[in-house]
Amino acid sequence: MHVLPAVIARRLSFPVLAAAVLCLAAFNLTFRQHAVTLQHWDESPYATTAWEMLKSGDPIGTTFVGRLDYYNSKPPLNVWLIALSFKLFGVNLVALRVPIILASLATIVVVLVWVRRMLGDATALAAGLVLSTTFAYFHIHAGRQANTDAINTLLVVLVAAALGEGRIVWYTLSQRDFATSQQGLLLAERDRLKGHVVYHRRLDRSEIFVLHALVGARHELAPDVA
């Protein structure tokens, strides 16, 4: 008679604990954001460019102090997101950082879901908790500032997850093809965020290293990954 309540408790425990991890992360991401000084590098250029884009209505040519910005030549995805946030929430410090905060939270969600599927509840919660309390994940050029790194981290984790889902031998061919198409879309978004210079072979090798670390001990990997 006690088996069913125990099963229900186990099934409910992960969502509850995962929600607690996300609440902790949300606190670390948002605490006193309205009072945190705008960083001269790189927040202020992104804030200025997004504000000018919002005023001009031109989503293509990024400007700085009214002139085309040839110095920060990264693609405009981060600027688009900040400009959209300014339009929705007004021009303020919190709105400036909303896209980064959401991307940082989304990364933790992906880690929780993906690691749970690969290695179970306990490991997933531990991974989410570590990420939610890691200083480097929130500090300069990270989850509490309006730079591209948090969005880039989300996209890399999604690519690694798609790689893990699509290149394990026991998945069907259609699932592998779908995962490969996901990787292409996600890599395209990375290009829109950071430009094509972030690629080369290092990205593929880093993803393969993550996949080996997570599933190499439990599943045989496809020959094209190993």
C-alpha positions in Angstrom: 0.0 0.0 0.0 2.9 2.3 0.6 4.4 1.7 -2.9 2.1 4.0 -4.8 2.6 7.1 -2.5 6.3 6.5 -2.7 6.3 6.5 -6.5 4.1 9.6 -6.6 6.5 11.3 -4.1 9.5 10.5 -6.3 7.8 11.8 -9.4 6.8 15.0 -7.7 10.1 15.5 -5.9 12.1 16.3 -9.1 9.7 19.1 -10.4 9.6 20.6 -6.9 13.4 20.5 -6.4 14.0 21.7 -10.0 11.6 24.6 -9.3 13.6 25.4 -6.2 16.9 25.4 -8.2 15.3 27.8 -10.8 14.1 30.1 -8.0 17.6 30.2 -6.6 19.0 31.0 -10.0 16.3 33.7 -10.6 17.2 35.3 -7.3 20.9 35.3 -8.1 20.2 36.7 -11.6 17.8 39.5 -10.5 18.7 40.6 -7.0 19.2 44.4 -7.0 19.5 44.6 -10.8 17.9 48.0 -10.8 20.8 49.3 -8.7 23.7 47.6 -10.4 25.8 50.2 -12.3 25.9 50.0 -16.1 29.2 48.5 -17.1 31.3 50.6 -19.4 32.3 47.4 -21.3 30.4 45.9 -23.0 27.0 46.9 -21.6 27.0 50.5 -22.4 27.8 50.1 -26.2 25.0 47.5 -26.5 22.6 49.7 -24.5 23.4 52.7 -26.7 23.1 50.8 -29.9 19.8 49.1 -28.9 18.3 52.5 -27.9 19.4 54.1 -31.2 17.9 51.1 -33.1 14.6 51.5 -31.2 14.6 55.2 -32.1 15.5 54.9 -35.7 13.5 51.8 -36.5 16.4 50.4 -38.5 17.1 46.7 -37.5 20.0 46.2 -39.9 22.5 49.0 -39.5 23.7 49.1 -35.9 24.9 52.5 -34.8 26.8 54.1 -32.0 26.3 57.8 -31.2 24.4 58.2 -34.4 27.0 56.7 -36.7 27.4 53.2 -38.2 29.3 51.1 -35.7 32.3 49.5 -37.4 34.0 48.8 -34.1 31.6 46.3 -32.5 31.0 44.3 -35.7 29.2 41.4 -34.2 25.9 40.4 -35.7 22.8 42.2 -34.3 20.9 39.4 -32.4 21.8 40.7 -29.0 21.0 44.2 -30.0 17.6 43.1 -31.4 16.7 41.4 -28.2 17.7 44.4 -26.0 15.8 46.8 -28.3 12.7 44.5 -28.1 13.1 44.5 -24.3 13.3 48.3 -24.3 10.2 48.5 -26.3 8.3 46.2 -24.0 9.5 47.3 -20.6 11.0 50.8 -21.2 14.5 52.0 -21.3 16.0 51.0 -18.0 18.7 48.8 -16.4 16.4 45.9 -15.8 15.0 45.9 -19.3 18.5 46.0 -20.7 19.3 42.7 -18.9 16.0 40.9 -19.4 17.2 38.9 -22.5 20.4 37.8 -20.7 18.5 36.8 -17.6 16.0 34.7 -19.6 18.8 33.1 -21.6 20.7 32.2 -18.3 17.5 30.7 -16.8 16.8 28.8 -20.0 20.3 27.3 -20.0 19.7 25.9 -16.5 16.3 24.5 -17.6 18.1 22.7 -20.6 20.7 21.3 -18.3 18.1 20.0 -15.8 16.0 18.3 -18.6 18.9 17.0 -20.6 21.0 15.7 -17.7 17.9 14.1 -16.2 17.3 12.1 -19.4 20.9 11.1 -19.6 22.0 10.4 -16.0 18.9 10.7 -13.8 17.2 13.0 -11.3 20.0 13.4 -8.7 22.7 14.2 -11.2 20.4 16.7 -13.0 19.6 18.5 -9.8 23.2 18.6 -8.8 24.2 20.0 -12.2 21.5 22.7 -12.0 22.4 23.6 -8.5 26.1 23.9 -9.3 25.3 26.2 -12.3 22.8 28.2 -10.3 25.4 29.0 -7.6 28.6 29.4 -9.7 29.9 32.9 -9.4 31.4 33.0 -12.9 28.0 32.1 -14.4 26.6 35.4 -13.0 29.5 37.8 -12.9 31.2 39.9 -15.5 30.3 39.0 -19.1 27.8 36.5 -17.8 24.2 36.2 -16.6 23.8 39.5 -14.8 25.1 41.8 -17.6 23.8 42.6 -21.1 26.6 40.9 -23.1 26.4 38.1 -25.6 28.0 35.4 -23.5 24.9 34.1 -21.7 23.0 33.7 -25.0 26.0 32.1 -26.5 26.2 29.7 -23.6 22.5 28.7 -24.1 23.0 28.1 -27.8 26.1 26.0 -27.2 24.3 23.9 -24.6 21.4 23.4 -26.9 23.7 22.3 -29.7 25.4 19.8 -27.4 22.0 18.5 -26.3 20.9 18.1 -29.9 24.2 16.3 -30.6 23.6 14.0 -27.7 20.0 13.3 -28.7 20.8 12.7 -32.4 24.1 10.7 -32.4 23.5 7.9 -29.9 23.4 4.7 -31.9 20.1 3.4 -30.5 18.1 6.4 -31.8 16.3 6.0 -35.1 17.5 7.6 -38.3 14.6 10.0 -38.4 15.4 11.2 -34.9 19.0 11.6 -35.8 18.1 13.6 -38.9 15.8 15.9 -36.8 18.5 16.5 -34.2 21.0 17.3 -37.0 18.6 19.9 -38.4 18.3 21.3 -34.9 22.1 21.7 -34.7 22.1 23.6 -38.0 19.4 26.0 -36.8 21.2 26.6 -33.5 24.5 27.1 -35.1 22.9 29.6 -37.4 21.7 31.6 -34.4 25.2 31.5 -32.9 26.4 33.0 -36.2 23.8 35.7 -35.9 25.0 36.4 -32.3 28.8 36.2 -32.5 29.7 35.9 -36.2 31.2 33.1 -38.1 34.7 33.4 -36.5 33.5 31.5 -33.4 33.5 28.2 -35.3 36.5 26.4 -36.7 36.9 22.8 -35.4 37.0 23.7 -31.7 33.2 24.0 -31.4 32.7 20.5 -32.7 35.4 19.0 -30.5 34.0 20.8 -27.4 30.5 19.4 -28.0 31.9 15.9 -28.5 33.9 16.2 -25.3 30.7 17.2 -23.4 28.8 14.3 -25.0 31.5 11.8 -24.1 31.5 13.1 -20.5 27.7 12.8 -20.2 26.9 9.6 -22.0 30.1 7.9 -23.0 30.0 5.6 -20.0 26.4 4.4 -20.6 25.9 4.3 -24.4 27.9 3.3 -27.4 28.5 6.4 -29.6 28.1 6.5 -33.3 31.3 6.1 -35.3 31.2 9.7 -36.7 31.4 11.1 -33.1 33.9 8.8 -31.5 
